[in-house]
């Protein structure tokens, strides 16, 4: 029996040089990791990278193009569009899938119309990021809390308008009593007690005010605000990755896609603090971001203008028109022969 096991044991023992004067070379785990090659990207990720680099060219036909795409590909396209500053109502409505459980809209141009459409389709969302979405108001956020009964992680705030929306919707996080008749809590029906974020457990709101934090901790102790991950957990609970402030909600979705896909629009990571910059620098960065975002559209318009000019020149120039007609005639003769 010992002899039968010897080949397996031998394979795990490092090979030592029999010469005592030479140094023994032992393969440590760190050396193994050092020489380990990175796994190549999948074919799907490569295709998504190509689509992402030309995303602005397919937005108008995105509904027909993505109709048969699996939900994971649609989610990856949303993440790419967000990083390329192209995520708006048209994109999110065209790609919304009922099987989604997480959704990152942070810093996008999605408005109340787009979010209202999405929450009616994606009713099983468990985590959503609507931070820095200046086009969202309390109307659509309240609709989000009402329709997505499985929502456990919510990220909001981050910019003045989003902070204002969060303050307006703050009351929706707490239980509300509606026209209840009775003398004691035992007589209340469940449907009469809680409406809104009944399953919310983690709230990421970096600039929450002190009185709001105290009110939430007293009236809704089940909701943990801005948890800080630690090896021992937070309040005895393991903090999920989606509830960490230092990571984006959709990082894992695009981890296999080349970052150059969204580098064409100068994507700024969420960890950068723009609010600390001077006003003049903010205007400069906003102008550069807008100019970079519109550069592909200008290039597309220039190509269309060039093709249109060439076509008009052919129609107006008699020699060019004669050459074009002669070319068509020769092709038709070749086809007949």
Beta strands, then each sheet from edge to edge (+ up, - down):
strand 1: 102-104
strand 2: 127-129
strand 3: 153-155
strand 4: 202-204
strand 5: 224-225
sheet 1: 1+ 2+ 3+ 4+ 5+
end
